[in-house]
Amino acid sequence: MRKSTRYSLLLIVVLVAALAIALILRKEAPPEVARLLPESDAIVYVNVKPIRAATHFDREWNQKPVAHSEDYQHFLDATGFVVERDLDAVAFALHRMDDPNGPNGLVAYSEVFEGRFDGGKLATYLGSIATARENYAGHEIFTIPVASDAMTTVTGTKIGGVRSLRVAQLGYDTVAASNMPTAEQIHSILDRYRAAASPFAGSSLLSARYRDVPLLSSAWAIGHVGLPFSENGRISVFGLQLPLPEDTTFVASLRFTTGLKMRIDEILPSSAEATQSAEALSGLIGLFRSIQKVQLQLDPSRRGDPAQSAALQEFLDSMKVVAVNERATLTATIPVDLVKQLTAGAQDNASNTHQ
């Protein structure tokens, strides 16, 4: 009797230990939406829930409705899915395109969305606009043509043509899409979903770089994340060319504490190159700060909202760049007030665009 009791207690201890190990491993594992992504040049992940809780942008969008485009309004009416309210997490895979002047431009995307979807309504909507369907791994893939005539990329490049967007529902709360020219990437996502047992499954990029993402990051990016901003082999942001080649490998992250803690690691071949890059970026940040101050002195009207100006100045002042071994690391704190103001500004811009 005592031996049986000891065996029972031992079995319980083993099961509890196994459960604890499984929970720890899953906590340290990449998010499922990221693990489902196909092979790519970069991955971007955003956990929307903590950002929504901190900024309440979903409430503000409800209080100040935006006039949407006709197509997007049709999507809202047909599916009932409101991005600001219903999207919980999203992961993007960035694929470098061989022809930067094609329908996809420099980069194509594969995405996995997690949120509150009405599967029946979404399937009906996708079926109504799809030009082709395919059944793969027990899931229906809808192919939707997306015109991009006279489209201008963030770098000012003109691209044109029609690309295909393939969409599939993976589960009651998960949807995948890809605008790659072939179905290979959406097939890969469905294959990973069908075999998604290991918490450490995923692409080779995720396996190689996710360990570098700081713990509890609400948003992060790994790989050649500068690809969408590539121009003439360099990375350009808002017309400003950064001293970084387009194939630079980054690990970027955002974490919520008293503000948004931003960290961007540039990974280089040697410590000497890391030091050189850190010095160049530090000089560029110093130049930008000086330009901002001179503009405000010469034109006080640029100050706008004092609270916004103070938050922006706090963000700029917090920027630091250091070189450690083969990495040049930029850190900064983005005040929550600035995040809220940027969200409100995005809403106003969207409203003006569609009116």
Buried (B, 14 or more C-beta within 10 A) or exposed (E): EEEEEEEEEEEEEEEEEEEEEEEEEEEEBBBBBBBBBBBBBBBBBBBBBBBBEBBBBBEBBEEEEBEBEEEEEBBEEBBBBBBBBBBBBBBBBBBBBEEBBBBBBBBBBBBBBBBEBBEEBBBEBBEEBBEEEBEBBEBBBBBBEEEBEEBEBBBEBEBEBEBBBBBBBBEEBBBBBBBBBEBEBBBBBBBBBEEBEEBEBBBEBBEEBBEBBEEEBBBBBBBBBBBBBBBEEBBBEEEEEBBBEBBBBBBBBBBBEEBBBBBBBBBBEEBEBBBBBBBBBBEBBEEEBEEBEEEBEEEEEEEEEEEBBBBBBBBBEBBEBEBEEBBBBBBBBBBBBBBBBBBBEEBEEBBEEEE
